[in-house]
Amino acid sequence: MDTAQGLIGGTAESADTTVDCTMNAPVPANPPPALGPSPVAAGDTQLSLDEARAAITAAMRPVVGQEAVPLTEALGRVLAADVLSPIDVPAHDNSAMDGYAFAGAALASGLPLQLQAVGMVFAGPPFQGRVGAGQCVRIMTGAVMPAGLDTVVPIELCRVDGEPASGLVHMAAGLLKPGENRRRQGEDLARDKPALSAGRVLRPSDLGLVASLGIATVQVRKRLRVAVFSTGDELRSLGQALDPGCVYDSNRYALMAALQRLGMDVLDLGVVRDDPAALQATLEAAIAGADVVLTSGGVSAGDADHTRALLARMGEVAFWKVAMRPGRPFAFGPVQAQGRSSWLFALPGNPVAALVTFYALVRTALLQLAGAELEPLPVLQARCLQGIRKRPGRTELQRGRVSRGDDGHWQVQVAGSQGAGILSSMSQANALIVIGHEQGSVPAGGLVDVWLFDGLVG
């Protein structure tokens, strides 16, 4: 993730990235390579959040191919190859200031200077005249330095008798050193040197940089394709009647939105009932049509014997109990069907637990699979406005709202109820309060780590 982005802020939303599909998923033109074994043996495994993240990170390799796209469509895409500068930037020595350009050797005497202006040069075509000893030219920011001149005195540091392009320019002693206020050729970028490195998620400033080099297209990774479905007989899709004891499926919509913010292509496989044949058919369709399978519900815990047996036949899926709250049940590993492989990430069924587990364990893994270079998530420290009770032995990620206090320092307060199914407090929050595995209770006024949801660029 780009370090200027927050937890939720992603690469870029892609147009038409969600495909509503049932069992006839299209096969990508370039199927991913076969995946290696799961990094841990299948079965129940108790892990800390850091251990789980490390195990997933170690297993991830880019699985998508490459394509060339125009610069206008490259925002948020992952660079597949270094962008080499075809030119020096700047192409010539030029002025960093509006002022007067002259030969810096004139400063050697250490005395006040008096120079005769012999012309004016603007950004664009080079100055065609000759500038001799004791002379200078009025120069604008970005203008090419005339031959033999290497120093610029800012306009505000000199006095001019007469017209700007032909007057007498006076400078006090000790204002400058030779070479000051000159941008050297290739100072920003040298010809044939990398301007941007492969794995970078392209930001607006990157596109401006590439455009400044005269490059119209860039080689990027193809978008990672993620199949999403929810499991549970109690779930109903939008538009269906809500029977007694049932709830609308919110996880799928939240997860698909999170994926779109990361610039992923999404394959929507709907709600799958708790039935072995239905689950197998959906998994096969997901593997056929996507690089990654993302699901929430009972699959994460392997609650039913048939779920564990099915996943054991289809791959090497580990069922983890991650020491985190909200969350805990999580399943992860490679799955195969009909000669194709995908990574499976199975999240808890509670809405907040599903979303928090996605951000804590899955988000970075998806960026790795998409070819993005790993960068640490920015962490803000804030003063907690209320005490939070906690026992060491698990990581807690509480919904919080960050603001700036009257003293100018960052502060955070817990946002709403912290129940794993209370989605409204996730909407009220703008950050997650992270209380580490070994930490105990936090007193009011204590400092806590915070993951912001949105950043400047995301």
N, C-alpha and C positions, 0 to 999 in steps of 0.2 A: 504494500500500500504506500501511496505517496505520503511522505511524512507531513505534508501540509494538510492532509485530509484527516477527518475524524473517523470514528468507528463506522458510522453509517455512510458518510460521504464516500462515494466510490469513484469509478473511473469515468463512466459516462453512460447515460441511458441510451440504449440502441433502439432504433426504430423497428417496430413490428418484431420484437424479440420473443413474444409469448405465442406459442403454438398450442391451440386446444386440440388434444388428440386422445384417442382411446387406445386401441390395440394395434393400429396400423402406422407405427412411427416410421418415418423415412430414415434410411441409413445414410449417415454423413458421407460426403464424397471421399474424404480421406479418413478412414477409420483409425482410431488411435492404436498405438502398438500394444502388444500384450503386456499386461501388468504383472509385476512381481508379486511375491507372496505378501500377506499381511505382516507388518513389522512386529506383531506379537502373536503368540499362538491363539487359535480360536478357543473360546470358552470365557468364563467369568474372570475378569481381571479388575482389581481395585487399584486405581491410579490417582495421584494428585493431578490438579489441572495442568501444572507445568510438565509433569511426566507425559500426560496425554498429548499435550501440544508438541512436545519434543518428538514423540513417537510418530505422530502424523507428519510433522515437518520432514523427518528423515526419510519417509517413504515416498514423498511427492516428487515427481518429475514432470516437465511439460509434456502434454499429450496431444497438443493441437499443431496443425501444420501452419503454413505461411501464405500470405497473399499481399499483393501490392495495392494500396489504396491512395486516392488523392488526398492531399493535405486537408481539404475541407471535410473529409470523412474520418480523419485520424484521431480526433479528440477522444481520450480515454482508452485508446487501443495500446497494446503492448508491442514495443519495438522488437522485431525478430532479428535485426542485424544492426550493427553500429552505423550511425550516420556519419560519414566522413566529409569534412569540409572540402569542396572543390576549389575554394578560393581562400586567400588571406582575408581576415576580417579584423580591422579595416584593411582595405586593399592598398591604401597609401598612408604614410604619416599624415595626420590631420590635427587640426586645432581642437582642443578640449574646451576652449573659452571663446567668447567674443572679446577681441582686444587687438593688439598689435604684435605681429610676428617679426622676429629679428634673429640674427646670429648670436647665440649665447656667449660666444667668445668676447663680446663687448662688455660682459660683466666682470671680466678678469681684473679690471682696475680697482673695483670696489668703490668707485665714485658714482655720483649721480650721472644719469645718461640723458643725452639729448639726441634724438633720432629724427631724420627727415622722412615723412611718409611719402611713398612714391606710387601708391595705388591702393586698390581695394579688391579683395577676393572673397567670393561667396562659395557656399557648398555647391559642388558641381564641377564644371570644367576647371582644370588647373590654371593658375596665374601664368600668363605668357611673357610677362616682362622680366627684367633682371633687377635684382636687389643687391646693391653693393654695400661696402663697409660704411657704417654710420647711417644706414637707411633701414626702413621698415615698411610693412604694408598693413593696412587695416584688414583684419581677417575675422570671419564669422565662424561660429561653432560648426565643426564638421568639414570645413573647407580644407582642401589639400594644401599641405605646407609647401610653399615655393622652394625651389632648389637652394640649398645652402643655409636655410633658416631652420632653427631647431627649438626655439623658445617663444612663448607667448606671454605677454603681460596683459592681465585682465583690464578691460576698459576702465573699470572703477579705480584702478591703482595708478593711473597716469593722468597727466594734464596735456591738453592739445591746444596749441595756438594755431588758429586757422581752420581750414576745412578738414574733415576726418581723413580724406584720402590724399591730402597734399600738405597738411600742416606740420608743425614742429611738435614732436611728442617728448614730454619731459617725464622722467622716472626718478624717484628717490633711490638712494643707495640701499642695498641689503634687502630689497623686496623679493628677489628671485634667485634661483640657481639655474645654471645652463640646463636646457632640456625640459624645464617645467612647462606644464599645461600643453604637452604634445602627446597625442595618442600615436603609438608606433604601429607600423604595418604589421599585421598578424598578431597584435597584442591580445585581442579577444580570442581568435581562433587562427591557427596556422593551417595552411593548405595540407590536405591529406591526413590531418589529425582528427580523431573522433570528436564530433560535436555533441553527440548523444550516444549512450551505450545501449546495447541490446538488453531487453528486460525492463526498460523504463516504461512506465505508464504515462502516456503523453498528456501534458498539461497545456493550457493556452499559451504560456510563455515558450514552451518547446516548439509549438507550431510556428510561432513568430520567428524563433531562431532558425528553424529549417527554411522558412520562407526567405529569410535574409541571405541564405546561401544560394538562392535560385533553384531550390529543389522542389518539384511539384508533387512527387509521390514518395511514399515511404513503405518499407517492407515491414509488415506487422504480423503478429500471430493471429490465426483465425480465432473467432470468438469461441470460448468454451461453451459446450452445449450441456445443459443440466436438465434432467427429467425430474419432475416434482409430483409427488402424490401423498395423500394422507390416508391413514388406515384407521378403521373403527366402524362397527355397526351403528354406533350412536351418532355418527356424523351425517349431516345433510348439506348438500350443495345449495348455493344461492338460487332462489326461485322455487325450491322444493318446500312442501309443507313441513312444518316443524312438529313431528310427532312427540307424544309424551316421553320424557326421558332423553330426548335428542337435543343436539346443539348444532348450530351452523359451523361449518369448517372455516375457521379463521386462519389457521396455520399456513395453509397453502397460499393464501393471498399475501400474507406478510412475507413469507419466504420468497415467493416469486418477485415481489417488489424489491426485496433485498438483493436478489440476484441481478435484477435489471439495473440497480444502482451500481453494481460492480461491472456492468457491461457484458453480462453473460446472455447467451441465447437460452430461452426457457421453453421446455416441452411440458405442457400441463397434462397430466394423466389422471386428474380428478381424484375422487374418493374411492378407496378400495375396501370392500367389506372384509370382515375377519373370516376368510375362507381360503384354504390352501391353494385351490385351483385358481381363484381370482388373483391371489397374491403372486403366484408363479407366472401367470399370463402377463400381469402388469410389469413384473420385474424383467421378463423377457423382452417386452416391448420397450422398456426403458433402456435396457442394455443395447438393443438394436438401434435405438435412435439418439443416444446421448453418450457423452464422455463420463458423466457423473450421474448417479442416482441419489436423490435427496428425498427422504421421507420422514414422516413424524407419526408417532403413535406407538402401538404395542410392539412394532418391529424392533425398536431401540432396546427393549429389555428382553426380547425373545420370550415373551410371557407364555406363549403357547408352544407345546412340544413340536407341533408341525412347522412352526416358524423356524426354529433352530435346525430342524432336520432339512428343511428346504434350503436354507442358506448354507448349510454344510455341504449339500450336494452342488450348489451353484458357485461356491467360492470358499474363501478363507476369512470369514467374518468373525471378528472378536466382539464379544459383548462385555463392555466395560461398565464399571461403577466408578464414575469420576467424582472425586471428593470436591464437589462444588454445589452451590445453592444460588439460584434455582438450577435445576438440572439433575444429573446423576446418571440415569441410564443412557448409554450411548453405544451404538454399534458402528463398526468401521471395518472396511476391508475390501479386497477385490472380489468381484463377482463376474461370472462368465455365462454366456448362452450363445449357442449357434456360432461358435468360433470368434466371438467378440468379447471384449472385457471392458468393464467400467468400475469406477470406485463407488462404493456404497457408503453413504453417511446417513445414519438413522438417528433422529432426534427424539427427545421426549414428547409426549402428547400435549402436556399443558402449554397453553399459548405463550406465556412469558418464558417458560423453561425452554421451549423450542427455539425462540428467537435469540435468547441469551446464549444458549449452547451453540447456535449457529455462529454468532459473533465471536465467541470465545474459542471455538475449536475448528470451525469449518471455513470461515471467511478467508483466512490466510492460506489454507490448503488449496482453495479454489484459485486464488491468485497465482500460487506456485504452478498448479496444473495449467493455467493459462499462459505460463511463461514469464510472469512478472518477477522482477528481482525482489527478494525479501528485504523489507525495511521495517524497523521496529515501530510499533504503534506509539504515537505520541501520548505521553502520560502527564497529566496536570496534577499538581498537588494543591489541595484546597482545604480550608478550615471547615470542619464538620460542625454544623450548628446545633446538632443534638447528639446525645450519646447513642451508640449502637452496641447492643449486647452480642457477643460472639465468643465461641470456644475455639481454641486452636484445633487444627486437624482438617480443615476444609477451607476452600476459597469461597467467599461470599461476594456476589455481584448484585448490589442493591440499586434500584432505580433512584436517581437523584436529579436535583435541579441545581445547576451551577449558576452563580451570579457574582457580581463584584460588590464587595461590602463598602460601607461608608469610608473605611480606611484605605480603600483602593486595592485590597487583597482579595483573591478569589475565595469564595465560600460555597458550600454545598449543603443542601438539606434533603432529607429523604422525601421522595415524591410518592405520596399516597400509600395504599396498602401494598405490602410486599409479597402477597400470596402468588404462587406460581401460575395461577389461572387468571389473575387480575390484569387484564390487558390495558385497562384505562390508565393505570399508573405508568405503564410503559409509554403511553402517548403523552402523558403530562411531563415525563422526564426529558432532559436533554443530555443525560450522561449516565454512565454506570459507575457507582462507587465500588472500588475494588479493595476488598480487605483480604490480605494474603493468607496462605495456608497456615502459617505459623503464628499469625497475629491473633491476639485476643480482643476483648472489647475495646471500643474506641470511646474515649470520654468526649463530652461536649467541648468544642474548641480544639480538639486534636486534629492533626493533619492526616488526610487520607489521599490515596491515589484515585484519579478519576480518568475514565475513558470518555472523551466527548463524542457525542453522536455526529456532529457536523463540524467541518473545518472550513477554512477560508476558500479553498479551491474546490472541495468536494461538493 
